[in-house]
């Protein structure tokens, strides 16, 4: 029994080497027809890395020919299946442009958009791919409104938009923590105007108020009155928007400080006749 197992193991290794040798032979010295045949075989066997290498070899010879539509689609799909999503998006986009009447156009459009989505990085990195993914998904929804993938496309857009919101919020909060309060106020305003329904609205208004508070309290006397009044207005908006916020206990105390500060400034102006 043990000898049979060893024999089978040796046979499998020999077959593996034979297959590898055949692939290398076709890759390096095979005719274009044999390379195309081998590329298709590798693709169907889900050996996508090898398929890609062979397709790269034959592509120049099939440009403008009927086989090119199938080659371009398989190349895109092979990159998608090997998780090379930026390249997959590139090749699916190329397929869409070159073959707009293809029977696979809807599938290619969706996989292009999904590839862009999967290529989107974590929120702390540059979000160029995220913006491209949202655009691709929106284009897909516009072109194929009855597709079975519409629900997924909308879900991905929501996820990507939330990622952009988070990045915007974290940048604004970073300004706050580094005590750049003017920049923090502007950044929180940008977040609130760019993403009207953001889930970060309560926290954004809270930190915007605290930024305005600290800016006012630490201002020179010439700027303190205007900044104090502005901070009070920001608190009014925060309280109006979130009357049951857990932050109100803290912010009401800060508001009291601002009111006292404003009263002091008013009294000082009265004593100095507004000078």
VEXVEXZA-425872 format. One record per residue: residue number from 1; x negated, y, z of N, C-alpha, C in turn; chain. Coordinates in Angstrom, 3 decimals, padded with zeros to 6 digits. Layout:
REM residues N
> NUM/X/Y/Z/X/Y/Z/X/Y/Z/A
...
This chain:
REM residues 275
> 1/-000.830/-001.209/000.000/000.000/000.000/000.000/-000.866/001.260/000.000/A
> 2/-001.906/001.205/000.825/-002.816/002.339/000.926/-003.541/002.574/-000.395/A
> 3/-003.896/001.472/-001.082/-004.591/001.589/-002.369/-003.688/002.227/-003.415/A
> 4/-002.387/001.897/-003.360/-001.423/002.474/-004.319/-001.317/003.983/-004.113/A
> 5/-001.284/004.424/-002.841/-001.209/005.844/-002.533/-002.436/006.587/-003.049/A
> 6/-003.597/005.972/-002.866/-004.849/006.595/-003.330/-004.841/006.706/-004.848/A
> 7/-004.337/005.651/-005.511/-004.282/005.624/-006.976/-003.366/006.742/-007.495/A
> 8/-002.215/006.871/-006.859/-001.254/007.907/-007.265/-001.847/009.303/-007.059/A
> 9/-002.552/009.467/-005.936/-003.169/010.763/-005.623/-004.210/011.125/-006.683/A
> 10/-005.066/010.135/-007.046/-006.101/010.366/-008.071/-005.462/010.678/-009.416/A
> 11/-004.366/009.972/-009.724/-003.667/010.184/-010.986/-003.086/011.600/-011.074/A
> 12/-002.516/012.070/-009.969/-001.955/013.414/-009.933/-003.029/014.473/-010.116/A
> 13/-004.190/014.249/-009.487/-005.301/015.201/-009.645/-005.768/015.236/-011.093/A
> 14/-005.857/014.042/-011.682/-006.303/013.954/-013.086/-005.330/014.663/-014.019/A
> 15/-004.039/014.468/-013.768/-003.017/015.146/-014.577/-003.094/016.660/-014.404/A
> 16/-003.389/017.088/-013.165/-003.511/018.520/-012.887/-004.670/019.129/-013.640/A
> 17/-005.803/018.438/-013.626/-006.977/018.937/-014.350/-006.714/018.958/-015.848/A
> 18/-006.026/017.913/-016.331/-005.714/017.831/-017.760/-004.826/018.985/-018.185/A
> 19/-003.813/019.274/-017.340/-002.897/020.364/-017.631/-003.617/021.696/-017.616/A
> 20/-004.487/021.888/-016.620/-005.247/023.120/-016.493/-006.184/023.288/-017.684/A
> 21/-006.822/022.176/-018.072/-007.737/022.203/-019.210/-006.997/022.560/-020.493/A
> 22/-005.806/022.009/-020.668/-005.005/022.305/-021.856/-004.615/023.777/-021.886/A
> 23/-004.229/024.308/-020.718/-003.838/025.716/-020.636/-005.007/026.624/-021.018/A
> 24/-006.177/026.349/-020.435/-007.353/027.174/-020.722/-007.744/027.096/-022.195/A
> 25/-007.608/025.916/-022.766/-007.956/025.736/-024.172/-007.047/026.581/-025.065/A
> 26/-005.755/026.522/-024.795/-004.796/027.305/-025.586/-004.995/028.796/-025.339/A
> 27/-005.237/029.169/-024.084/-005.418/030.584/-023.735/-006.610/031.185/-024.467/A
> 28/-007.706/030.445/-024.504/-008.945/030.992/-025.058/-009.126/030.763/-026.558/A
> 29/-008.648/029.617/-027.059/-008.932/029.274/-028.453/-007.707/028.846/-029.259/A
> 30/-006.543/028.873/-028.635/-005.341/028.421/-029.340/-004.864/029.426/-030.382/A
> 31/-004.088/028.949/-031.316/-003.485/029.837/-032.309/-002.405/030.676/-031.629/A
> 32/-001.990/031.725/-032.283/-000.939/032.581/-031.740/000.337/031.780/-031.495/A
> 33/000.660/030.886/-032.430/001.873/030.070/-032.298/001.792/029.165/-031.071/A
> 34/000.614/028.554/-030.858/000.452/027.659/-029.707/000.445/028.455/-028.396/A
> 35/-000.139/029.646/-028.425/-000.134/030.489/-027.229/001.289/030.905/-026.858/A
> 36/002.078/031.226/-027.867/003.479/031.596/-027.626/004.259/030.401/-027.066/A
> 37/004.022/029.247/-027.647/004.700/028.025/-027.192/004.307/027.699/-025.754/A
> 38/003.006/027.829/-025.454/002.523/027.545/-024.102/003.053/028.598/-023.108/A
> 39/003.098/029.853/-023.521/003.606/030.922/-022.651/005.058/030.645/-022.260/A
> 40/005.848/030.239/-023.241/007.255/029.919/-022.975/007.373/028.728/-022.029/A
> 41/006.508/027.743/-022.254/006.507/026.548/-021.404/006.147/026.916/-019.959/A
> 42/005.103/027.736/-019.790/004.697/028.164/-018.453/005.808/028.966/-017.770/A
> 43/006.475/029.802/-018.551/007.575/030.615/-018.009/008.709/029.713/-017.530/A
> 44/009.087/028.752/-018.344/010.188/027.838/-017.991/009.831/026.966/-016.793/A
> 45/008.537/026.698/-016.613/008.084/025.917/-015.462/007.819/026.792/-014.237/A
> 46/008.155/028.078/-014.371/008.009/029.064/-013.299/006.552/029.287/-012.891/A
> 47/005.660/029.073/-013.843/004.242/029.401/-013.630/004.014/030.784/-014.251/A
> 48/004.563/031.774/-013.574/004.698/033.093/-014.172/003.367/033.808/-014.392/A
> 49/002.400/033.586/-013.497/001.098/034.222/-013.666/000.425/033.781/-014.959/A
> 50/000.473/032.491/-015.227/-000.109/031.963/-016.462/000.685/032.427/-017.675/A
> 51/001.988/032.469/-017.534/002.834/032.934/-018.639/002.493/034.366/-019.022/A
> 52/002.296/035.216/-018.015/001.971/036.622/-018.278/000.673/036.749/-019.062/A
> 53/-000.339/035.973/-018.666/-001.628/036.030/-019.378/-001.467/035.671/-020.859/A
> 54/-000.701/034.640/-021.125/-000.494/034.215/-022.509/000.358/035.228/-023.287/A
> 55/001.383/035.763/-022.652/002.209/036.758/-023.334/001.393/038.003/-023.695/A
> 56/000.457/038.375/-022.829/-000.414/039.518/-023.134/-001.257/039.244/-024.385/A
> 57/-001.627/037.986/-024.567/-002.425/037.598/-025.739/-001.616/037.706/-027.024/A
> 58/-000.364/037.255/-026.991/000.407/037.151/-028.231/001.196/038.409/-028.589/A
> 59/001.395/039.273/-027.614/002.243/040.460/-027.851/001.863/041.262/-029.097/A
> 60/000.562/041.593/-029.309/000.220/042.388/-030.500/000.654/041.739/-031.819/A
> 61/000.687/040.420/-031.870/001.024/039.713/-033.104/002.534/039.600/-033.351/A
> 62/003.328/039.884/-032.322/004.779/039.733/-032.477/005.530/041.065/-032.486/A
> 63/004.783/042.163/-032.449/005.455/043.468/-032.491/006.244/043.616/-033.791/A
> 64/007.510/044.034/-033.659/008.360/044.211/-034.828/009.019/042.947/-035.317/A
> 65/008.752/041.829/-034.646/009.334/040.551/-035.052/010.475/040.167/-034.094/A
> 66/011.381/039.285/-034.542/012.539/038.905/-033.703/012.153/038.337/-032.333/A
> 67/011.019/037.628/-032.284/010.611/037.006/-031.014/010.262/038.041/-029.940/A
> 68/009.968/039.251/-030.369/009.488/040.268/-029.420/010.520/040.610/-028.361/A
> 69/011.796/040.579/-028.703/012.838/040.863/-027.713/012.761/039.863/-026.562/A
> 70/012.654/038.596/-026.915/012.577/037.555/-025.888/011.284/037.674/-025.080/A
> 71/010.168/037.984/-025.768/008.880/038.115/-025.082/008.934/039.243/-024.061/A
> 72/009.448/040.399/-024.474/009.491/041.541/-023.559/010.345/041.236/-022.335/A
> 73/011.460/040.542/-022.545/012.317/040.224/-021.407/011.621/039.252/-020.465/A
> 74/010.978/038.223/-021.008/010.298/037.240/-020.167/009.123/037.871/-019.420/A
> 75/008.420/038.789/-020.056/007.308/039.478/-019.393/007.835/040.277/-018.193/A
> 76/008.923/041.011/-018.407/009.529/041.781/-017.317/009.991/040.864/-016.188/A
> 77/010.672/039.778/-016.561/011.188/038.840/-015.562/010.049/038.144/-014.812/A
> 78/008.959/037.841/-015.519/007.817/037.192/-014.884/007.188/038.108/-013.832/A
> 79/007.064/039.385/-014.139/006.531/040.334/-013.154/007.487/040.480/-011.969/A
> 80/008.767/040.475/-012.250/009.774/040.552/-011.181/009.672/039.341/-010.258/A
> 81/009.534/038.162/-010.847/009.479/036.924/-010.056/008.172/036.766/-009.288/A
> 82/007.132/037.486/-009.693/005.867/037.468/-008.946/005.746/038.685/-008.021/A
> 83/006.856/039.392/-007.834/006.961/040.519/-006.904/006.059/041.700/-007.277/A
> 84/005.766/041.815/-008.557/005.042/042.987/-009.050/006.100/043.990/-009.532/A
> 85/006.759/044.622/-008.558/007.991/045.333/-008.865/007.798/046.612/-009.679/A
> 86/006.696/047.301/-009.469/006.459/048.510/-010.272/006.278/048.142/-011.745/A
> 87/005.521/047.072/-011.988/005.332/046.614/-013.366/006.636/046.049/-013.939/A
> 88/007.377/045.338/-013.121/008.659/044.788/-013.582/009.586/045.924/-014.008/A
> 89/009.650/046.982/-013.193/010.500/048.128/-013.537/010.052/048.744/-014.860/A
> 90/008.735/048.860/-015.024/008.191/049.434/-016.263/008.617/048.609/-017.479/A
> 91/008.490/047.288/-017.390/008.804/046.431/-018.536/010.313/046.314/-018.783/A
> 92/011.105/046.314/-017.717/012.563/046.311/-017.924/013.022/047.635/-018.553/A
> 93/012.424/048.739/-018.108/012.739/050.043/-018.712/012.393/050.037/-020.199/A
> 94/011.239/049.468/-020.498/010.790/049.386/-021.891/011.739/048.527/-022.721/A
> 95/012.190/047.429/-022.135/013.133/046.548/-022.817/014.435/047.296/-023.120/A
> 96/014.931/048.044/-022.135/016.172/048.820/-022.336/016.052/049.787/-023.506/A
> 97/014.925/050.472/-023.582/014.731/051.472/-024.636/014.592/050.816/-026.010/A
> 98/013.889/049.672/-026.033/013.622/049.020/-027.315/014.784/048.188/-027.843/A
> 99/015.618/047.676/-026.924/016.695/046.766/-027.347/018.029/047.161/-026.695/A
> 100/018.532/048.351/-027.000/019.776/048.830/-026.363/021.008/048.006/-026.700/A
> 101/020.943/047.193/-027.768/022.100/046.380/-028.155/021.932/044.910/-027.756/A
> 102/020.912/044.625/-026.985/020.660/043.246/-026.569/021.792/042.722/-025.677/A
> 103/022.016/041.429/-025.741/023.030/040.802/-024.886/022.588/040.824/-023.415/A
> 104/021.287/041.094/-023.177/020.752/041.120/-021.818/020.564/042.547/-021.300/A
> 105/021.126/043.520/-021.988/020.875/044.915/-021.623/021.383/045.255/-020.218/A
> 106/022.566/044.759/-019.852/023.089/045.046/-018.511/022.226/044.411/-017.431/A
> 107/021.849/043.164/-017.659/020.996/042.467/-016.694/019.651/043.169/-016.558/A
> 108/019.084/043.585/-017.687/017.792/044.281/-017.670/017.904/045.613/-016.926/A
> 109/018.998/046.330/-017.160/019.198/047.619/-016.491/019.300/047.438/-014.980/A
> 110/020.015/046.400/-014.556/020.149/046.152/-013.125/018.816/045.725/-012.504/A
> 111/018.115/044.816/-013.178/016.838/044.350/-012.641/015.786/045.454/-012.638/A
> 112/015.878/046.362/-013.591/014.997/047.532/-013.590/015.270/048.376/-012.349/A
> 113/016.540/048.679/-012.109/016.921/049.480/-010.946/016.553/048.757/-009.642/A
> 114/016.789/047.464/-009.607/016.466/046.690/-008.400/014.955/046.631/-008.170/A
> 115/014.189/046.561/-009.259/012.726/046.578/-009.148/012.249/047.903/-008.565/A
> 116/012.823/048.995/-009.055/012.486/050.315/-008.490/012.822/050.352/-007.000/A
> 117/013.973/049.784/-006.648/014.393/049.743/-005.246/013.385/048.959/-004.400/A
> 118/012.977/047.798/-004.896/012.036/046.953/-004.150/010.643/047.560/-004.091/A
> 119/010.314/048.449/-005.040/009.002/049.105/-005.053/008.955/050.304/-004.112/A
> 120/010.115/050.716/-003.616/010.169/051.879/-002.723/009.428/051.574/-001.415/A
> 121/008.492/052.431/-001.009/007.677/052.150/000.187/008.376/052.558/001.473/A
> 122/007.717/052.323/002.604/008.257/052.752/003.891/008.346/054.281/003.915/A
> 123/009.179/054.816/004.778/009.515/056.242/004.752/008.310/057.154/004.951/A
> 124/007.280/056.675/005.646/006.140/057.541/005.971/005.216/057.781/004.778/A
> 125/005.370/056.996/003.715/004.537/057.160/002.524/005.217/058.069/001.502/A
> 126/004.482/058.373/000.429/005.042/059.196/-000.642/006.290/058.525/-001.221/A
> 127/007.336/059.307/-001.444/008.635/058.751/-001.827/008.967/058.899/-003.313/A
> 128/007.953/059.054/-004.155/008.177/059.159/-005.596/008.975/057.959/-006.117/A
> 129/008.584/056.755/-005.693/009.282/055.544/-006.139/010.727/055.501/-005.631/A
> 130/010.966/056.077/-004.471/012.319/056.087/-003.919/013.240/056.962/-004.764/A
> 131/012.747/058.143/-005.140/013.549/059.028/-006.006/013.812/058.359/-007.354/A
> 132/012.798/057.679/-007.901/012.972/056.983/-009.181/013.989/055.856/-009.048/A
> 133/013.965/055.170/-007.911/014.913/054.078/-007.678/016.350/054.598/-007.611/A
> 134/016.561/055.699/-006.910/017.909/056.274/-006.815/018.411/056.680/-008.191/A
> 135/017.536/057.306/-008.987/017.923/057.708/-010.344/018.276/056.496/-011.193/A
> 136/017.454/055.445/-011.107/017.698/054.228/-011.890/019.019/053.568/-011.491/A
> 137/019.295/053.527/-010.207/020.546/052.927/-009.726/021.766/053.753/-010.144/A
> 138/021.628/055.073/-010.071/022.733/055.940/-010.507/022.992/055.794/-012.006/A
> 139/021.917/055.675/-012.781/022.062/055.484/-014.230/022.749/054.156/-014.534/A
> 140/022.391/053.133/-013.768/023.014/051.824/-013.957/024.521/051.900/-013.677/A
> 141/024.888/052.550/-012.588/026.308/052.689/-012.229/027.062/053.450/-013.309/A
> 142/026.422/054.493/-013.846/027.064/055.296/-014.892/027.263/054.493/-016.180/A
> 143/026.239/053.694/-016.547/026.304/052.947/-017.809/027.190/051.714/-017.716/A
> 144/027.209/051.085/-016.534/027.949/049.823/-016.383/028.885/049.894/-015.166/A
> 145/029.905/050.744/-015.237/030.791/050.951/-014.073/031.593/049.723/-013.669/A
> 146/031.714/048.748/-014.561/032.490/047.545/-014.243/031.611/046.340/-013.915/A
> 147/030.331/046.576/-013.740/029.407/045.476/-013.460/029.689/044.837/-012.098/A
> 148/029.402/043.555/-012.005/029.564/042.854/-010.716/028.516/043.328/-009.707/A
> 149/027.493/044.052/-010.186/026.415/044.509/-009.308/026.607/045.943/-008.798/A
> 150/027.769/046.520/-009.065/028.019/047.897/-008.635/027.944/048.037/-007.114/A
> 151/028.528/047.094/-006.397/028.522/047.171/-004.930/027.090/047.155/-004.400/A
> 152/026.260/046.278/-004.962/024.860/046.221/-004.549/024.142/047.527/-004.857/A
> 153/024.396/048.052/-006.045/023.746/049.302/-006.459/024.091/050.433/-005.491/A
> 154/025.357/050.540/-005.112/025.774/051.579/-004.162/025.137/051.369/-002.792/A
> 155/025.032/050.113/-002.395/024.404/049.801/-001.105/022.935/050.211/-001.109/A
> 156/022.235/049.937/-002.219/020.814/050.292/-002.315/020.619/051.806/-002.305/A
> 157/021.502/052.526/-002.991/021.411/053.990/-002.992/021.563/054.529/-001.572/A
> 158/022.503/053.966/-000.833/022.724/054.398/000.551/021.482/054.144/001.405/A
> 159/020.874/052.986/001.242/019.665/052.654/002.000/018.518/053.601/001.658/A
> 160/018.338/053.859/000.368/017.250/054.717/-000.079/017.457/056.159/000.373/A
> 161/018.709/056.613/000.320/019.015/057.974/000.761/018.732/058.122/002.249/A
> 162/019.083/057.099/003.016/018.807/057.135/004.455/017.300/057.187/004.711/A
> 163/016.539/056.515/003.876/015.077/056.548/004.011/014.548/057.966/003.791/A
> 164/015.086/058.653/002.789/014.683/060.035/002.521/015.098/060.952/003.671/A
> 165/016.286/060.715/004.215/016.751/061.485/005.370/015.792/061.299/006.546/A
> 166/015.418/060.054/006.785/014.520/059.751/007.907/013.182/060.454/007.729/A
> 167/012.647/060.427/006.513/011.370/061.099/006.252/011.494/062.600/006.516/A
> 168/012.575/063.191/006.015/012.813/064.618/006.211/012.950/064.954/007.698/A
> 169/013.671/064.109/008.422/013.863/064.323/009.852/012.547/064.204/010.610/A
> 170/011.755/063.195/010.286/010.494/062.982/010.993/009.492/064.099/010.716/A
> 171/009.504/064.641/009.495/008.628/065.769/009.179/009.020/066.979/010.019/A
> 172/010.324/067.253/010.074/010.811/068.390/010.865/010.460/068.212/012.343/A
> 173/010.644/066.994/012.836/010.357/066.731/014.247/008.860/066.870/014.545/A
> 174/008.049/066.523/013.554/006.599/066.663/013.724/006.219/068.142/013.879/A
> 175/006.871/069.012/013.098/006.644/070.451/013.258/007.002/070.890/014.672/A
> 176/008.101/070.342/015.183/008.524/070.693/016.542/007.471/070.263/017.557/A
> 177/006.999/069.034/017.445/006.041/068.510/018.425/004.680/069.182/018.326/A
> 178/004.355/069.734/017.161/003.083/070.467/017.021/003.269/071.957/017.300/A
> 179/004.467/072.325/017.798/004.801/073.679/018.230/004.800/074.706/017.096/A
> 180/005.033/074.221/015.882/005.218/075.132/014.749/006.730/075.327/014.597/A
> 181/007.293/076.148/015.460/008.744/076.207/015.601/009.442/076.852/014.401/A
> 182/008.801/077.814/013.783/009.408/078.429/012.591/009.535/077.399/011.480/A
> 183/008.453/076.640/011.243/008.479/075.595/010.219/009.491/074.515/010.579/A
> 184/009.614/074.207/011.868/010.571/073.186/012.320/011.997/073.619/012.003/A
> 185/012.327/074.870/012.287/013.685/075.373/012.028/014.005/075.284/010.541/A
> 186/013.052/075.703/009.702/013.248/075.641/008.245/013.429/074.193/007.792/A
> 187/012.608/073.290/008.326/012.673/071.878/007.926/013.989/071.230/008.354/A
> 188/014.464/071.563/009.550/015.766/071.019/009.987/016.901/071.586/009.142/A
> 189/016.799/072.864/008.782/017.807/073.457/007.893/017.824/072.750/006.534/A
> 190/016.634/072.444/006.011/016.549/071.739/004.723/017.190/070.364/004.803/A
> 191/016.933/069.662/005.897/017.539/068.349/006.098/019.059/068.454/006.092/A
> 192/019.586/069.405/006.833/021.038/069.540/006.982/021.721/069.993/005.697/A
> 193/021.007/070.767/004.877/021.607/071.216/003.613/021.438/070.188/002.498/A
> 194/020.324/069.454/002.519/020.081/068.443/001.476/020.926/067.186/001.676/A
> 195/021.206/066.854/002.938/021.941/065.622/003.250/023.105/065.968/004.190/A
> 196/024.192/066.440/003.584/025.302/066.993/004.361/025.902/065.991/005.350/A
> 197/025.961/064.733/004.964/026.565/063.737/005.850/025.534/062.928/006.621/A
> 198/024.358/063.486/006.825/023.269/062.720/007.439/023.616/062.207/008.838/A
> 199/023.160/061.018/009.118/023.351/060.434/010.448/022.431/061.095/011.481/A
> 200/021.498/061.937/011.003/020.572/062.628/011.906/021.070/064.025/012.289/A
> 201/022.305/064.355/011.936/022.791/065.721/012.136/022.734/066.144/013.608/A
> 202/023.206/065.293/014.503/023.221/065.667/015.921/021.812/065.938/016.437/A
> 203/020.898/065.008/016.150/019.521/065.192/016.612/018.857/066.390/015.935/A
> 204/019.176/066.591/014.658/018.591/067.715/013.917/019.017/069.039/014.536/A
> 205/020.315/069.182/014.855/020.798/070.413/015.476/020.229/070.588/016.885/A
> 206/020.065/069.481/017.577/019.479/069.527/018.925/018.044/070.045/018.874/A
> 207/017.238/069.463/017.990/015.840/069.885/017.904/015.707/071.274/017.275/A
> 208/016.632/071.619/016.389/016.617/072.966/015.824/016.864/073.992/016.928/A
> 209/017.830/073.689/017.793/018.094/074.602/018.909/016.881/074.711/019.826/A
> 210/016.289/073.573/020.161/015.134/073.605/021.056/013.973/074.363/020.427/A
> 211/013.817/074.233/019.101/012.777/074.989/018.397/013.056/076.481/018.494/A
> 212/014.323/076.861/018.258/014.715/078.266/018.322/014.565/078.806/019.754/A
> 213/014.888/077.951/020.721/014.759/078.343/022.138/013.299/078.641/022.482/A
> 214/012.414/077.720/022.138/011.008/077.895/022.487/010.383/079.053/021.721/A
> 215/010.837/079.247/020.482/010.353/080.373/019.695/010.765/081.688/020.345/A
> 216/012.023/081.752/020.818/012.531/082.977/021.438/011.841/083.269/022.765/A
> 217/011.759/082.264/023.601/011.190/082.444/024.942/009.730/082.878/024.879/A
> 218/009.007/082.389/023.879/007.569/082.673/023.783/007.228/083.803/022.814/A
> 219/008.255/084.545/022.382/008.028/085.618/021.419/007.555/086.907/022.091/A
> 220/006.910/087.761/021.280/006.592/089.108/021.733/007.894/089.876/021.948/A
> 221/007.840/090.874/022.793/009.034/091.627/023.164/009.748/092.226/021.953/A
> 222/008.973/092.574/020.919/009.570/093.207/019.731/010.442/092.247/018.924/A
> 223/010.205/090.954/019.075/010.964/089.960/018.299/011.901/089.128/019.176/A
> 224/011.775/089.298/020.470/012.474/088.399/021.398/013.992/088.517/021.321/A
> 225/014.519/089.736/021.195/015.978/089.901/021.203/016.628/089.192/020.014/A
> 226/016.113/089.436/018.816/016.703/088.812/017.614/016.598/087.291/017.675/A
> 227/015.472/086.812/018.133/015.267/085.352/018.190/016.124/084.714/019.283/A
> 228/016.339/085.441/020.362/017.209/084.926/021.435/018.648/084.825/020.950/A
> 229/019.110/085.878/020.260/020.465/085.851/019.708/020.628/084.724/018.689/A
> 230/019.600/084.517/017.891/019.649/083.439/016.889/019.724/082.070/017.555/A
> 231/018.960/081.885/018.613/018.983/080.608/019.338/020.357/080.350/019.944/A
> 232/020.985/081.412/020.457/022.335/081.270/021.029/023.333/080.852/019.952/A
> 233/023.222/081.442/018.762/024.105/081.067/017.651/023.911/079.611/017.249/A
> 234/022.664/079.173/017.227/022.374/077.781/016.865/023.005/076.838/017.893/A
> 235/022.953/077.227/019.162/023.569/076.391/020.187/025.084/076.331/020.007/A
> 236/025.685/077.451/019.628/027.132/077.474/019.395/027.522/076.477/018.304/A
> 237/026.735/076.440/017.247/027.016/075.488/016.156/026.840/074.053/016.639/A
> 238/025.784/073.817/017.405/025.526/072.474/017.927/026.696/072.005/018.801/A
> 239/027.137/072.861/019.704/028.219/072.483/020.627/029.536/072.297/019.881/A
> 240/029.766/073.143/018.881/030.995/073.035/018.088/031.023/071.738/017.284/A
> 241/029.865/071.344/016.774/029.772/070.128/015.955/029.803/068.866/016.805/A
> 242/029.214/068.944/018.014/029.123/067.756/018.877/029.495/068.127/020.317/A
> 243/030.778/068.342/020.559/031.219/068.781/021.895/030.994/067.751/022.994/A
> 244/030.771/066.500/022.611/030.554/065.453/023.617/029.125/064.905/023.576/A
> 245/028.217/065.674/023.023/026.844/065.204/022.882/026.182/064.953/024.235/A
> 246/025.384/063.930/024.290/024.646/063.616/025.521/023.557/064.643/025.801/A
> 247/023.239/065.459/024.779/022.192/066.469/024.954/022.714/067.755/025.597/A
> 248/024.042/067.903/025.720/024.616/069.168/026.169/024.208/069.556/027.595/A
> 249/024.040/068.585/028.480/023.611/068.911/029.842/022.291/069.668/029.824/A
> 250/021.400/069.217/028.962/020.094/069.874/028.847/020.223/071.226/028.155/A
> 251/020.940/071.251/027.030/020.985/072.482/026.233/021.773/073.600/026.921/A
> 252/022.780/073.233/027.747/023.530/074.265/028.468/022.624/074.990/029.456/A
> 253/021.690/074.240/030.050/020.728/074.865/030.958/019.807/075.825/030.216/A
> 254/019.363/075.416/029.029/018.514/076.283/028.211/019.300/077.508/027.736/A
> 255/020.586/077.299/027.406/021.439/078.414/026.985/021.556/079.447/028.103/A
> 256/021.671/078.958/029.337/021.761/079.868/030.487/020.504/080.727/030.589/A
> 257/019.355/080.123/030.342/018.093/080.877/030.349/018.091/081.959/029.275/A
> 258/018.609/081.591/028.090/018.649/082.548/026.983/019.573/083.725/027.306/A
> 259/020.718/083.411/027.931/021.675/084.463/028.286/021.060/085.432/029.300/A
> 260/020.356/084.882/030.274/019.674/085.723/031.268/018.594/086.572/030.600/A
> 261/017.885/085.959/029.664/016.825/086.674/028.944/017.416/087.826/028.142/A
> 262/018.547/087.562/027.500/019.199/088.597/026.704/019.718/089.726/027.599/A
> 263/020.250/089.371/028.762/020.712/090.390/029.715/019.554/091.264/030.182/A
> 264/018.423/090.637/030.416/017.232/091.386/030.849/016.760/092.340/029.773/A
> 265/016.781/091.855/028.517/016.369/092.703/027.400/017.308/093.884/027.216/A
> 266/018.620/093.625/027.396/019.615/094.692/027.271/019.410/095.734/028.363/A
> 267/019.148/095.271/029.593/018.926/096.190/030.723/017.665/097.012/030.489/A
> 268/016.643/096.355/029.954/015.393/097.060/029.678/015.585/098.141/028.629/A
> 269/016.364/097.845/027.603/016.637/098.834/026.563/017.416/100.023/027.125/A
> 270/018.336/099.718/028.052/019.132/100.782/028.663/018.241/101.715/029.480/A
> 271/017.305/101.106/030.221/016.403/101.890/031.064/015.469/102.767/030.236/A
> 272/015.118/102.257/029.068/014.165/102.989/028.214/014.875/103.755/027.106/A
> 273/016.211/103.837/027.211/017.016/104.546/026.209/016.839/103.974/024.798/A
> 274/016.705/102.624/024.752/016.638/101.942/023.460/015.300/102.026/022.787/A
> 275/014.315/102.572/023.463/012.984/102.688/022.841/012.241/101.366/022.872/A
